[in-house]
Amino acid sequence: MPANARPALPIDDHEAPVVRAIHATERQAQRARRAETARLRQRAALLDLLAQTMVELHISMSELNAARRAREASKPK
């Protein structure tokens, strides 16, 4: 039996929509947790790549901050 299989519970027809909504909410919460975990993993990988690139290309924090300020100034408001 798969790990995610649920045992069949006797449910009357009146209860079924509520139970389905509860299960849908549980699935949505699980998807949100997985998405957040993936986002944090991607963020960590990006920061690592940024640090590595800055070292390889001798980019200082002051250069990075100047580029960030220039980018912010060039954005339309």
C-alpha positions in Angstrom: 0.0 0.0 0.0 1.5 3.4 -0.9 2.5 5.6 2.0 0.2 8.4 0.9 -2.9 6.2 0.7 -5.6 7.0 3.2 -7.7 4.3 4.8 -11.3 4.5 3.7 -13.5 6.0 6.4 -17.2 5.6 6.4 -18.6 9.1 5.5 -22.1 10.1 4.9 -22.9 12.2 1.8 -23.5 15.3 4.0 -19.9 15.1 5.4 -18.1 14.4 2.1 -17.7 18.1 0.9 -16.3 19.1 4.3 -13.9 16.2 4.4 -12.8 16.9 0.8 -12.2 20.5 1.6 -10.1 19.5 4.6 -8.0 17.1 2.5 -7.6 19.8 -0.2 -6.4 22.3 2.4 -3.9 19.7 3.7 -2.6 19.1 0.1 -2.4 22.9 -0.5 -0.4 23.4 2.7 2.0 20.6 1.8 2.5 22.1 -1.7 3.2 25.5 -0.1 5.8 23.9 2.2 7.5 22.1 -0.7 7.5 25.3 -2.8 9.1 27.3 0.1 11.7 24.7 0.6 12.6 24.8 -3.1 12.7 28.6 -3.0 15.1 28.6 -0.1 17.3 26.0 -1.8 17.4 28.1 -5.0 18.1 31.3 -3.0 21.0 29.6 -1.2 22.4 28.4 -4.6 22.1 31.8 -6.1 23.9 33.5 -3.2 26.7 30.9 -3.4 27.0 31.6 -7.2 27.0 35.3 -6.6 29.7 35.1 -4.0 31.8 32.8 -6.2 31.4 35.1 -9.2 32.3 38.2 -7.1 35.5 36.4 -6.0 36.4 35.3 -9.5 35.8 38.7 -11.1 37.2 40.7 -8.2 33.9 42.5 -7.6 33.8 44.4 -4.3 30.8 45.0 -2.1 31.0 48.7 -2.9 30.8 47.9 -6.6 27.9 45.7 -6.1 26.1 48.3 -3.9 26.8 51.0 -6.6 25.3 48.7 -9.3 22.2 48.1 -7.1 21.7 51.8 -6.5 22.1 52.5 -10.2 19.6 49.8 -11.0 17.1 51.1 -8.5 17.5 54.6 -9.9 16.9 53.5 -13.5 13.6 51.7 -12.7 10.5 53.5 -13.8 8.3 54.6 -11.0 
